[in-house]
Amino acid sequence: MQAYYTAQIQHRGEWWIGWIQEVSGVTCQERTREELLETLKITLLEVLEYDSQEAVSRAESEYEEVKIAV
């Protein structure tokens, strides 16, 4: 199942800026729209991976991972 996120983007002068609406901290700036979208995707994946690793490291010794669809 593929998840979808909302990128808010805008062109300001020579720069494209954007952020992911659903995930705090994913904000990027690039010279082109295409570069911005790619950088947002990479940054989002990195943040999600970090959050996942952080959650596992905080878990008690026994835990169960369950995938849920929303």
PDB file of N, CA, C, O and CB in Angstrom:
ATOM      1  N   MET A   1       0.838  -1.176   0.000  1.00  0.00           N
ATOM      2  CA  MET A   1       0.000   0.000   0.000  1.00  0.00           C
ATOM      3  C   MET A   1       0.887   1.244   0.000  1.00  0.00           C
ATOM      4  O   MET A   1       1.832   1.342   0.782  1.00  0.00           O
ATOM      5  CB  MET A   1      -0.955  -0.005   1.215  1.00  0.00           C
ATOM      6  N   GLN A   2       0.587   2.153  -0.847  1.00  0.00           N
ATOM      7  CA  GLN A   2       1.381   3.376  -0.961  1.00  0.00           C
ATOM      8  C   GLN A   2       0.696   4.510  -0.198  1.00  0.00           C
ATOM      9  O   GLN A   2      -0.508   4.724  -0.337  1.00  0.00           O
ATOM     10  CB  GLN A   2       1.583   3.765  -2.450  1.00  0.00           C
ATOM     11  N   ALA A   3       1.468   5.226   0.599  1.00  0.00           N
ATOM     12  CA  ALA A   3       0.943   6.364   1.349  1.00  0.00           C
ATOM     13  C   ALA A   3       1.128   7.641   0.531  1.00  0.00           C
ATOM     14  O   ALA A   3       2.069   7.760  -0.254  1.00  0.00           O
ATOM     15  CB  ALA A   3       1.646   6.488   2.731  1.00  0.00           C
ATOM     16  N   TYR A   4       0.236   8.572   0.723  1.00  0.00           N
ATOM     17  CA  TYR A   4       0.325   9.856   0.036  1.00  0.00           C
ATOM     18  C   TYR A   4       0.382  10.980   1.058  1.00  0.00           C
ATOM     19  O   TYR A   4      -0.303  10.951   2.080  1.00  0.00           O
ATOM     20  CB  TYR A   4      -0.869  10.053  -0.921  1.00  0.00           C
ATOM     21  N   TYR A   5       1.210  11.966   0.762  1.00  0.00           N
ATOM     22  CA  TYR A   5       1.360  13.133   1.624  1.00  0.00           C
ATOM     23  C   TYR A   5       1.144  14.378   0.778  1.00  0.00           C
ATOM     24  O   TYR A   5       1.266  14.340  -0.447  1.00  0.00           O
ATOM     25  CB  TYR A   5       2.764  13.157   2.315  1.00  0.00           C
ATOM     26  N   THR A   6       0.822  15.484   1.444  1.00  0.00           N
ATOM     27  CA  THR A   6       0.539  16.735   0.756  1.00  0.00           C
ATOM     28  C   THR A   6       1.734  17.671   0.838  1.00  0.00           C
ATOM     29  O   THR A   6       2.147  18.066   1.929  1.00  0.00           O
ATOM     30  CB  THR A   6      -0.703  17.406   1.348  1.00  0.00           C
ATOM     31  N   ALA A   7       2.288  18.024  -0.316  1.00  0.00           N
ATOM     32  CA  ALA A   7       3.377  19.000  -0.377  1.00  0.00           C
ATOM     33  C   ALA A   7       2.779  20.377  -0.667  1.00  0.00           C
ATOM     34  O   ALA A   7       2.081  20.564  -1.663  1.00  0.00           O
ATOM     35  CB  ALA A   7       4.435  18.605  -1.469  1.00  0.00           C
ATOM     36  N   GLN A   8       3.059  21.318   0.201  1.00  0.00           N
ATOM     37  CA  GLN A   8       2.688  22.709  -0.030  1.00  0.00           C
ATOM     38  C   GLN A   8       3.921  23.366  -0.659  1.00  0.00           C
ATOM     39  O   GLN A   8       4.980  23.391  -0.032  1.00  0.00           O
ATOM     40  CB  GLN A   8       2.233  23.445   1.320  1.00  0.00           C
ATOM     41  N   ILE A   9       3.812  23.889  -1.859  1.00  0.00           N
ATOM     42  CA  ILE A   9       4.979  24.486  -2.509  1.00  0.00           C
ATOM     43  C   ILE A   9       4.631  25.861  -3.051  1.00  0.00           C
ATOM     44  O   ILE A   9       3.476  26.155  -3.357  1.00  0.00           O
ATOM     45  CB  ILE A   9       5.498  23.581  -3.641  1.00  0.00           C
ATOM     46  N   GLN A  10       5.665  26.701  -3.164  1.00  0.00           N
ATOM     47  CA  GLN A  10       5.483  28.015  -3.772  1.00  0.00           C
ATOM     48  C   GLN A  10       6.802  28.539  -4.324  1.00  0.00           C
ATOM     49  O   GLN A  10       7.883  28.191  -3.848  1.00  0.00           O
ATOM     50  CB  GLN A  10       4.903  29.004  -2.755  1.00  0.00           C
ATOM     51  N   HIS A  11       6.681  29.373  -5.326  1.00  0.00           N
ATOM     52  CA  HIS A  11       7.837  29.978  -5.971  1.00  0.00           C
ATOM     53  C   HIS A  11       8.030  31.368  -5.374  1.00  0.00           C
ATOM     54  O   HIS A  11       7.135  32.211  -5.440  1.00  0.00           O
ATOM     55  CB  HIS A  11       7.656  30.045  -7.530  1.00  0.00           C
ATOM     56  N   ARG A  12       9.206  31.600  -4.790  1.00  0.00           N
ATOM     57  CA  ARG A  12       9.535  32.914  -4.201  1.00  0.00           C
ATOM     58  C   ARG A  12      10.827  33.403  -4.813  1.00  0.00           C
ATOM     59  O   ARG A  12      11.902  32.895  -4.496  1.00  0.00           O
ATOM     60  CB  ARG A  12       9.660  32.834  -2.640  1.00  0.00           C
ATOM     61  N   GLY A  13      10.730  34.372  -5.675  1.00  0.00           N
ATOM     62  CA  GLY A  13      11.924  34.906  -6.330  1.00  0.00           C
ATOM     63  C   GLY A  13      12.616  33.834  -7.141  1.00  0.00           C
ATOM     64  O   GLY A  13      12.020  33.258  -8.051  1.00  0.00           O
ATOM     65  N   GLU A  14      13.874  33.562  -6.820  1.00  0.00           N
ATOM     66  CA  GLU A  14      14.644  32.546  -7.540  1.00  0.00           C
ATOM     67  C   GLU A  14      14.509  31.159  -6.919  1.00  0.00           C
ATOM     68  O   GLU A  14      15.085  30.197  -7.427  1.00  0.00           O
ATOM     69  CB  GLU A  14      16.104  32.942  -7.583  1.00  0.00           C
ATOM     70  N   TRP A  15      13.767  31.048  -5.840  1.00  0.00           N
ATOM     71  CA  TRP A  15      13.710  29.777  -5.099  1.00  0.00           C
ATOM     72  C   TRP A  15      12.312  29.173  -5.100  1.00  0.00           C
ATOM     73  O   TRP A  15      11.310  29.884  -5.167  1.00  0.00           O
ATOM     74  CB  TRP A  15      14.172  29.985  -3.662  1.00  0.00           C
ATOM     75  N   TRP A  16      12.267  27.855  -5.025  1.00  0.00           N
ATOM     76  CA  TRP A  16      11.045  27.112  -4.743  1.00  0.00           C
ATOM     77  C   TRP A  16      11.166  26.627  -3.312  1.00  0.00           C
ATOM     78  O   TRP A  16      12.185  26.048  -2.934  1.00  0.00           O
ATOM     79  CB  TRP A  16      10.824  25.913  -5.756  1.00  0.00           C
ATOM     80  N   ILE A  17      10.132  26.860  -2.511  1.00  0.00           N
ATOM     81  CA  ILE A  17      10.134  26.376  -1.134  1.00  0.00           C
ATOM     82  C   ILE A  17       8.918  25.482  -0.925  1.00  0.00           C
ATOM     83  O   ILE A  17       7.899  25.634  -1.599  1.00  0.00           O
ATOM     84  CB  ILE A  17      10.133  27.560  -0.122  1.00  0.00           C
ATOM     85  N   GLY A  18       9.037  24.551   0.014  1.00  0.00           N
ATOM     86  CA  GLY A  18       7.905  23.682   0.270  1.00  0.00           C
ATOM     87  C   GLY A  18       8.051  22.921   1.566  1.00  0.00           C
ATOM     88  O   GLY A  18       9.122  22.865   2.170  1.00  0.00           O
ATOM     89  N   TRP A  19       6.946  22.341   1.973  1.00  0.00           N
ATOM     90  CA  TRP A  19       6.920  21.542   3.185  1.00  0.00           C
ATOM     91  C   TRP A  19       5.844  20.477   3.034  1.00  0.00           C
ATOM     92  O   TRP A  19       4.959  20.580   2.185  1.00  0.00           O
ATOM     93  CB  TRP A  19       6.664  22.425   4.441  1.00  0.00           C
ATOM     94  N   ILE A  20       5.939  19.455   3.875  1.00  0.00           N
ATOM     95  CA  ILE A  20       4.949  18.383   3.884  1.00  0.00           C
ATOM     96  C   ILE A  20       3.937  18.711   4.978  1.00  0.00           C
ATOM     97  O   ILE A  20       4.286  18.848   6.150  1.00  0.00           O
ATOM     98  CB  ILE A  20       5.620  16.972   4.120  1.00  0.00           C
ATOM     99  N   GLN A  21       2.711  18.831   4.578  1.00  0.00           N
ATOM    100  CA  GLN A  21       1.644  19.272   5.473  1.00  0.00           C
ATOM    101  C   GLN A  21       1.447  18.327   6.661  1.00  0.00           C
ATOM    102  O   GLN A  21       1.226  18.792   7.779  1.00  0.00           O
ATOM    103  CB  GLN A  21       0.345  19.397   4.699  1.00  0.00           C
ATOM    104  N   GLU A  22       1.522  17.035   6.446  1.00  0.00           N
ATOM    105  CA  GLU A  22       1.208  16.066   7.491  1.00  0.00           C
ATOM    106  C   GLU A  22       2.369  15.741   8.440  1.00  0.00           C
ATOM    107  O   GLU A  22       2.149  15.125   9.482  1.00  0.00           O
ATOM    108  CB  GLU A  22       0.741  14.812   6.858  1.00  0.00           C
ATOM    109  N   VAL A  23       3.588  16.141   8.101  1.00  0.00           N
ATOM    110  CA  VAL A  23       4.755  15.763   8.907  1.00  0.00           C
ATOM    111  C   VAL A  23       5.566  17.012   9.264  1.00  0.00           C
ATOM    112  O   VAL A  23       6.155  17.658   8.397  1.00  0.00           O
ATOM    113  CB  VAL A  23       5.646  14.735   8.144  1.00  0.00           C
ATOM    114  N   SER A  24       5.582  17.328  10.531  1.00  0.00           N
ATOM    115  CA  SER A  24       6.321  18.493  11.002  1.00  0.00           C
ATOM    116  C   SER A  24       7.821  18.317  10.761  1.00  0.00           C
ATOM    117  O   SER A  24       8.364  17.231  10.963  1.00  0.00           O
ATOM    118  CB  SER A  24       6.046  18.734  12.494  1.00  0.00           C
ATOM    119  N   GLY A  25       8.474  19.370  10.336  1.00  0.00           N
ATOM    120  CA  GLY A  25       9.926  19.338  10.176  1.00  0.00           C
ATOM    121  C   GLY A  25      10.410  19.029   8.776  1.00  0.00           C
ATOM    122  O   GLY A  25      11.612  19.100   8.518  1.00  0.00           O
ATOM    123  N   VAL A  26       9.516  18.689   7.864  1.00  0.00           N
ATOM    124  CA  VAL A  26       9.931  18.406   6.484  1.00  0.00           C
ATOM    125  C   VAL A  26       9.710  19.676   5.668  1.00  0.00           C
ATOM    126  O   VAL A  26       8.625  19.920   5.139  1.00  0.00           O
ATOM    127  CB  VAL A  26       9.130  17.182   5.870  1.00  0.00           C
ATOM    128  N   THR A  27      10.766  20.474   5.583  1.00  0.00           N
ATOM    129  CA  THR A  27      10.745  21.743   4.863  1.00  0.00           C
ATOM    130  C   THR A  27      11.996  21.810   3.996  1.00  0.00           C
ATOM    131  O   THR A  27      13.093  21.505   4.464  1.00  0.00           O
ATOM    132  CB  THR A  27      10.668  22.964   5.848  1.00  0.00           C
ATOM    133  N   CYS A  28      11.836  22.212   2.721  1.00  0.00           N
ATOM    134  CA  CYS A  28      12.978  22.241   1.806  1.00  0.00           C
ATOM    135  C   CYS A  28      12.929  23.475   0.918  1.00  0.00           C
ATOM    136  O   CYS A  28      11.905  24.150   0.813  1.00  0.00           O
ATOM    137  CB  CYS A  28      13.010  20.972   0.944  1.00  0.00           C
ATOM    138  N   GLN A  29      14.060  23.753   0.281  1.00  0.00           N
ATOM    139  CA  GLN A  29      14.206  24.874  -0.645  1.00  0.00           C
ATOM    140  C   GLN A  29      15.137  24.450  -1.765  1.00  0.00           C
ATOM    141  O   GLN A  29      16.207  23.892  -1.521  1.00  0.00           O
ATOM    142  CB  GLN A  29      14.747  26.146   0.079  1.00  0.00           C
ATOM    143  N   GLU A  30      14.721  24.718  -2.997  1.00  0.00           N
ATOM    144  CA  GLU A  30      15.537  24.360  -4.163  1.00  0.00           C
ATOM    145  C   GLU A  30      15.349  25.403  -5.256  1.00  0.00           C
ATOM    146  O   GLU A  30      14.448  26.239  -5.183  1.00  0.00           O
ATOM    147  CB  GLU A  30      15.165  22.945  -4.691  1.00  0.00           C
ATOM    148  N   ARG A  31      16.205  25.347  -6.266  1.00  0.00           N
ATOM    149  CA  ARG A  31      16.136  26.302  -7.387  1.00  0.00           C
ATOM    150  C   ARG A  31      15.036  25.987  -8.396  1.00  0.00           C
ATOM    151  O   ARG A  31      14.519  26.887  -9.057  1.00  0.00           O
ATOM    152  CB  ARG A  31      17.460  26.338  -8.104  1.00  0.00           C
ATOM    153  N   THR A  32      14.670  24.678  -8.516  1.00  0.00           N
ATOM    154  CA  THR A  32      13.616  24.307  -9.469  1.00  0.00           C
ATOM    155  C   THR A  32      12.509  23.548  -8.756  1.00  0.00           C
ATOM    156  O   THR A  32      12.716  22.978  -7.685  1.00  0.00           O
ATOM    157  CB  THR A  32      14.190  23.454 -10.623  1.00  0.00           C
ATOM    158  N   ARG A  33      11.335  23.552  -9.365  1.00  0.00           N
ATOM    159  CA  ARG A  33      10.184  22.835  -8.822  1.00  0.00           C
ATOM    160  C   ARG A  33      10.482  21.333  -8.742  1.00  0.00           C
ATOM    161  O   ARG A  33      10.173  20.688  -7.740  1.00  0.00           O
ATOM    162  CB  ARG A  33       8.927  23.092  -9.689  1.00  0.00           C
ATOM    163  N   GLU A  34      11.074  20.792  -9.786  1.00  0.00           N
ATOM    164  CA  GLU A  34      11.376  19.362  -9.832  1.00  0.00           C
ATOM    165  C   GLU A  34      12.362  18.963  -8.731  1.00  0.00           C
ATOM    166  O   GLU A  34      12.179  17.946  -8.061  1.00  0.00           O
ATOM    167  CB  GLU A  34      11.944  18.988 -11.205  1.00  0.00           C
ATOM    168  N   GLU A  35      13.410  19.777  -8.553  1.00  0.00           N
ATOM    169  CA  GLU A  35      14.389  19.510  -7.487  1.00  0.00           C
ATOM    170  C   GLU A  35      13.719  19.575  -6.113  1.00  0.00           C
ATOM    171  O   GLU A  35      14.004  18.760  -5.236  1.00  0.00           O
ATOM    172  CB  GLU A  35      15.560  20.523  -7.557  1.00  0.00           C
ATOM    173  N   LEU A  36      12.831  20.548  -5.938  1.00  0.00           N
ATOM    174  CA  LEU A  36      12.133  20.691  -4.668  1.00  0.00           C
ATOM    175  C   LEU A  36      11.298  19.456  -4.358  1.00  0.00           C
ATOM    176  O   LEU A  36      11.354  18.936  -3.244  1.00  0.00           O
ATOM    177  CB  LEU A  36      11.249  21.932  -4.687  1.00  0.00           C
ATOM    178  N   LEU A  37      10.527  18.983  -5.326  1.00  0.00           N
ATOM    179  CA  LEU A  37       9.687  17.812  -5.090  1.00  0.00           C
ATOM    180  C   LEU A  37      10.523  16.580  -4.755  1.00  0.00           C
ATOM    181  O   LEU A  37      10.147  15.792  -3.888  1.00  0.00           O
ATOM    182  CB  LEU A  37       8.815  17.534  -6.310  1.00  0.00           C
ATOM    183  N   GLU A  38      11.645  16.412  -5.431  1.00  0.00           N
ATOM    184  CA  GLU A  38      12.524  15.275  -5.151  1.00  0.00           C
ATOM    185  C   GLU A  38      13.144  15.399  -3.760  1.00  0.00           C
ATOM    186  O   GLU A  38      13.215  14.412  -3.027  1.00  0.00           O
ATOM    187  CB  GLU A  38      13.631  15.173  -6.218  1.00  0.00           C
ATOM    188  N   THR A  39      13.586  16.584  -3.394  1.00  0.00           N
ATOM    189  CA  THR A  39      14.188  16.809  -2.078  1.00  0.00           C
ATOM    190  C   THR A  39      13.162  16.619  -0.970  1.00  0.00           C
ATOM    191  O   THR A  39      13.487  16.068   0.082  1.00  0.00           O
ATOM    192  CB  THR A  39      14.794  18.216  -1.998  1.00  0.00           C
ATOM    193  N   LEU A  40      11.928  17.065  -1.188  1.00  0.00           N
ATOM    194  CA  LEU A  40      10.868  16.847  -0.203  1.00  0.00           C
ATOM    195  C   LEU A  40      10.630  15.354   0.008  1.00  0.00           C
ATOM    196  O   LEU A  40      10.471  14.899   1.141  1.00  0.00           O
ATOM    197  CB  LEU A  40       9.565  17.536  -0.649  1.00  0.00           C
ATOM    198  N   LYS A  41      10.606  14.599  -1.082  1.00  0.00           N
ATOM    199  CA  LYS A  41      10.383  13.156  -0.987  1.00  0.00           C
ATOM    200  C   LYS A  41      11.513  12.481  -0.195  1.00  0.00           C
ATOM    201  O   LYS A  41      11.258  11.671   0.696  1.00  0.00           O
ATOM    202  CB  LYS A  41      10.275  12.535  -2.399  1.00  0.00           C
ATOM    203  N   ILE A  42      12.745  12.820  -0.526  1.00  0.00           N
ATOM    204  CA  ILE A  42      13.906  12.240   0.169  1.00  0.00           C
ATOM    205  C   ILE A  42      13.878  12.598   1.654  1.00  0.00           C
ATOM    206  O   ILE A  42      14.082  11.735   2.508  1.00  0.00           O
ATOM    207  CB  ILE A  42      15.228  12.734  -0.470  1.00  0.00           C
ATOM    208  N   THR A  43      13.626  13.859   1.955  1.00  0.00           N
ATOM    209  CA  THR A  43      13.601  14.322   3.343  1.00  0.00           C
ATOM    210  C   THR A  43      12.469  13.659   4.119  1.00  0.00           C
ATOM    211  O   THR A  43      12.651  13.273   5.273  1.00  0.00           O
ATOM    212  CB  THR A  43      13.455  15.846   3.397  1.00  0.00           C
ATOM    213  N   LEU A  44      11.303  13.526   3.493  1.00  0.00           N
ATOM    214  CA  LEU A  44      10.174  12.858   4.135  1.00  0.00           C
ATOM    215  C   LEU A  44      10.531  11.418   4.486  1.00  0.00           C
ATOM    216  O   LEU A  44      10.276  10.970   5.603  1.00  0.00           O
ATOM    217  CB  LEU A  44       8.938  12.893   3.225  1.00  0.00           C
ATOM    218  N   LEU A  45      11.115  10.697   3.543  1.00  0.00           N
ATOM    219  CA  LEU A  45      11.501   9.308   3.802  1.00  0.00           C
ATOM    220  C   LEU A  45      12.518   9.215   4.934  1.00  0.00           C
ATOM    221  O   LEU A  45      12.436   8.311   5.765  1.00  0.00           O
ATOM    222  CB  LEU A  45      12.073   8.672   2.534  1.00  0.00           C
ATOM    223  N   GLU A  46      13.471  10.135   4.974  1.00  0.00           N
ATOM    224  CA  GLU A  46      14.465  10.144   6.047  1.00  0.00           C
ATOM    225  C   GLU A  46      13.820  10.403   7.405  1.00  0.00           C
ATOM    226  O   GLU A  46      14.166   9.751   8.390  1.00  0.00           O
ATOM    227  CB  GLU A  46      15.534  11.199   5.768  1.00  0.00           C
ATOM    228  N   VAL A  47      12.892  11.343   7.463  1.00  0.00           N
ATOM    229  CA  VAL A  47      12.218  11.656   8.727  1.00  0.00           C
ATOM    230  C   VAL A  47      11.376  10.472   9.181  1.00  0.00           C
ATOM    231  O   VAL A  47      11.391  10.125  10.362  1.00  0.00           O
ATOM    232  CB  VAL A  47      11.334  12.916   8.580  1.00  0.00           C
ATOM    233  N   LEU A  48      10.648   9.849   8.272  1.00  0.00           N
ATOM    234  CA  LEU A  48       9.826   8.689   8.636  1.00  0.00           C
ATOM    235  C   LEU A  48      10.692   7.536   9.124  1.00  0.00           C
ATOM    236  O   LEU A  48      10.330   6.859  10.086  1.00  0.00           O
ATOM    237  CB  LEU A  48       8.976   8.237   7.440  1.00  0.00           C
ATOM    238  N   GLU A  49      11.830   7.300   8.477  1.00  0.00           N
ATOM    239  CA  GLU A  49      12.743   6.231   8.891  1.00  0.00           C
ATOM    240  C   GLU A  49      13.327   6.535  10.276  1.00  0.00           C
ATOM    241  O   GLU A  49      13.393   5.650  11.129  1.00  0.00           O
ATOM    242  CB  GLU A  49      13.882   6.056   7.852  1.00  0.00           C
ATOM    243  N   TYR A  50      13.743   7.769  10.496  1.00  0.00           N
ATOM    244  CA  TYR A  50      14.282   8.162  11.796  1.00  0.00           C
ATOM    245  C   TYR A  50      13.232   7.984  12.886  1.00  0.00           C
ATOM    246  O   TYR A  50      13.526   7.435  13.947  1.00  0.00           O
ATOM    247  CB  TYR A  50      14.771   9.620  11.760  1.00  0.00           C
ATOM    248  N   ASP A  51      12.003   8.447  12.631  1.00  0.00           N
ATOM    249  CA  ASP A  51      10.936   8.320  13.618  1.00  0.00           C
ATOM    250  C   ASP A  51      10.666   6.857  13.944  1.00  0.00           C
ATOM    251  O   ASP A  51      10.406   6.513  15.097  1.00  0.00           O
ATOM    252  CB  ASP A  51       9.660   8.991  13.113  1.00  0.00           C
ATOM    253  N   SER A  52      10.727   5.997  12.934  1.00  0.00           N
ATOM    254  CA  SER A  52      10.504   4.565  13.129  1.00  0.00           C
ATOM    255  C   SER A  52      11.597   3.972  14.012  1.00  0.00           C
ATOM    256  O   SER A  52      11.305   3.234  14.953  1.00  0.00           O
ATOM    257  CB  SER A  52      10.454   3.834  11.773  1.00  0.00           C
ATOM    258  N   GLN A  53      12.843   4.288  13.713  1.00  0.00           N
ATOM    259  CA  GLN A  53      13.966   3.790  14.510  1.00  0.00           C
ATOM    260  C   GLN A  53      13.897   4.320  15.942  1.00  0.00           C
ATOM    261  O   GLN A  53      14.178   3.592  16.894  1.00  0.00           O
ATOM    262  CB  GLN A  53      15.303   4.190  13.862  1.00  0.00           C
ATOM    263  N   GLU A  54      13.528   5.570  16.083  1.00  0.00           N
ATOM    264  CA  GLU A  54      13.415   6.183  17.406  1.00  0.00           C
ATOM    265  C   GLU A  54      12.324   5.495  18.228  1.00  0.00           C
ATOM    266  O   GLU A  54      12.505   5.262  19.423  1.00  0.00           O
ATOM    267  CB  GLU A  54      13.116   7.690  17.279  1.00  0.00           C
ATOM    268  N   ALA A  55      11.207   5.173  17.602  1.00  0.00           N
ATOM    269  CA  ALA A  55      10.119   4.495  18.307  1.00  0.00           C
ATOM    270  C   ALA A  55      10.551   3.110  18.777  1.00  0.00           C
ATOM    271  O   ALA A  55      10.227   2.707  19.894  1.00  0.00           O
ATOM    272  CB  ALA A  55       8.884   4.384  17.404  1.00  0.00           C
ATOM    273  N   VAL A  56      11.276   2.383  17.940  1.00  0.00           N
ATOM    274  CA  VAL A  56      11.749   1.045  18.315  1.00  0.00           C
ATOM    275  C   VAL A  56      12.732   1.136  19.468  1.00  0.00           C
ATOM    276  O   VAL A  56      12.685   0.320  20.389  1.00  0.00           O
ATOM    277  CB  VAL A  56      12.405   0.338  17.114  1.00  0.00           C
ATOM    278  N   SER A  57      13.615   2.111  19.428  1.00  0.00           N
ATOM    279  CA  SER A  57      14.609   2.224  20.503  1.00  0.00           C
ATOM    280  C   SER A  57      13.967   2.601  21.837  1.00  0.00           C
ATOM    281  O   SER A  57      14.528   2.309  22.893  1.00  0.00           O
ATOM    282  CB  SER A  57      15.670   3.261  20.132  1.00  0.00           C
ATOM    283  N   ARG A  58      12.821   3.234  21.807  1.00  0.00           N
ATOM    284  CA  ARG A  58      12.131   3.612  23.039  1.00  0.00           C
ATOM    285  C   ARG A  58      11.219   2.509  23.573  1.00  0.00           C
ATOM    286  O   ARG A  58      10.787   2.560  24.725  1.00  0.00           O
ATOM    287  CB  ARG A  58      11.322   4.862  22.807  1.00  0.00           C
ATOM    288  N   ALA A  59      10.931   1.526  22.748  1.00  0.00           N
ATOM    289  CA  ALA A  59      10.004   0.459  23.142  1.00  0.00           C
ATOM    290  C   ALA A  59      10.600  -0.397  24.252  1.00  0.00           C
ATOM    291  O   ALA A  59      11.818  -0.525  24.375  1.00  0.00           O
ATOM    292  CB  ALA A  59       9.648  -0.420  21.933  1.00  0.00           C
ATOM    293  N   GLU A  60       9.743  -0.961  25.031  1.00  0.00           N
ATOM    294  CA  GLU A  60      10.151  -1.912  26.059  1.00  0.00           C
ATOM    295  C   GLU A  60      10.667  -3.169  25.363  1.00  0.00           C
ATOM    296  O   GLU A  60      10.649  -3.241  24.134  1.00  0.00           O
ATOM    297  CB  GLU A  60       8.965  -2.247  27.033  1.00  0.00           C
ATOM    298  N   SER A  61      11.117  -4.138  26.110  1.00  0.00           N
ATOM    299  CA  SER A  61      11.768  -5.316  25.540  1.00  0.00           C
ATOM    300  C   SER A  61      10.870  -6.107  24.591  1.00  0.00           C
ATOM    301  O   SER A  61      11.351  -6.578  23.560  1.00  0.00           O
ATOM    302  CB  SER A  61      12.233  -6.216  26.647  1.00  0.00           C
ATOM    303  N   GLU A  62       9.599  -6.268  24.899  1.00  0.00           N
ATOM    304  CA  GLU A  62       8.720  -7.025  24.018  1.00  0.00           C
ATOM    305  C   GLU A  62       7.664  -6.105  23.430  1.00  0.00           C
ATOM    306  O   GLU A  62       6.957  -5.399  24.150  1.00  0.00           O
ATOM    307  CB  GLU A  62       8.060  -8.193  24.772  1.00  0.00           C
ATOM    308  N   TYR A  63       7.575  -6.128  22.126  1.00  0.00           N
ATOM    309  CA  TYR A  63       6.560  -5.332  21.446  1.00  0.00           C
ATOM    310  C   TYR A  63       6.183  -6.033  20.146  1.00  0.00           C
ATOM    311  O   TYR A  63       6.885  -6.927  19.673  1.00  0.00           O
ATOM    312  CB  TYR A  63       7.069  -3.881  21.173  1.00  0.00           C
ATOM    313  N   GLU A  64       5.074  -5.610  19.591  1.00  0.00           N
ATOM    314  CA  GLU A  64       4.574  -6.200  18.354  1.00  0.00           C
ATOM    315  C   GLU A  64       4.319  -5.070  17.362  1.00  0.00           C
ATOM    316  O   GLU A  64       3.713  -4.056  17.707  1.00  0.00           O
ATOM    317  CB  GLU A  64       3.273  -7.041  18.604  1.00  0.00           C
ATOM    318  N   GLU A  65       4.781  -5.253  16.140  1.00  0.00           N
ATOM    319  CA  GLU A  65       4.492  -4.289  15.088  1.00  0.00           C
ATOM    320  C   GLU A  65       3.281  -4.766  14.304  1.00  0.00           C
ATOM    321  O   GLU A  65       3.248  -5.902  13.832  1.00  0.00           O
ATOM    322  CB  GLU A  65       5.717  -4.094  14.154  1.00  0.00           C
ATOM    323  N   VAL A  66       2.283  -3.895  14.165  1.00  0.00           N
ATOM    324  CA  VAL A  66       1.076  -4.228  13.443  1.00  0.00           C
ATOM    325  C   VAL A  66       0.828  -3.139  12.420  1.00  0.00           C
ATOM    326  O   VAL A  66       0.751  -1.964  12.777  1.00  0.00           O
ATOM    327  CB  VAL A  66      -0.132  -4.391  14.401  1.00  0.00           C
ATOM    328  N   LYS A  67       0.700  -3.511  11.135  1.00  0.00           N
ATOM    329  CA  LYS A  67       0.405  -2.552  10.075  1.00  0.00           C
ATOM    330  C   LYS A  67      -1.103  -2.308  10.034  1.00  0.00           C
ATOM    331  O   LYS A  67      -1.890  -3.254  10.037  1.00  0.00           O
ATOM    332  CB  LYS A  67       0.925  -3.063   8.693  1.00  0.00           C
ATOM    333  N   ILE A  68      -1.493  -1.052   9.997  1.00  0.00           N
ATOM    334  CA  ILE A  68      -2.902  -0.725   9.886  1.00  0.00           C
ATOM    335  C   ILE A  68      -3.125   0.169   8.671  1.00  0.00           C
ATOM    336  O   ILE A  68      -2.274   0.992   8.335  1.00  0.00           O
ATOM    337  CB  ILE A  68      -3.409  -0.040  11.172  1.00  0.00           C
ATOM    338  N   ALA A  69      -4.236   0.011   8.035  1.00  0.00           N
ATOM    339  CA  ALA A  69      -4.589   0.830   6.883  1.00  0.00           C
ATOM    340  C   ALA A  69      -5.475   1.973   7.346  1.00  0.00           C
ATOM    341  O   ALA A  69      -6.375   1.780   8.164  1.00  0.00           O
ATOM    342  CB  ALA A  69      -5.299  -0.014   5.791  1.00  0.00           C
ATOM    343  N   VAL A  70      -5.225   3.132   6.834  1.00  0.00           N
ATOM    344  CA  VAL A  70      -6.055   4.298   7.184  1.00  0.00           C
ATOM    345  C   VAL A  70      -6.661   4.892   5.943  1.00  0.00           C
ATOM    346  O   VAL A  70      -7.392   5.879   6.024  1.00  0.00           O
ATOM    347  CB  VAL A  70      -5.235   5.364   7.931  1.00  0.00           C
TER     348      VAL A  70
END
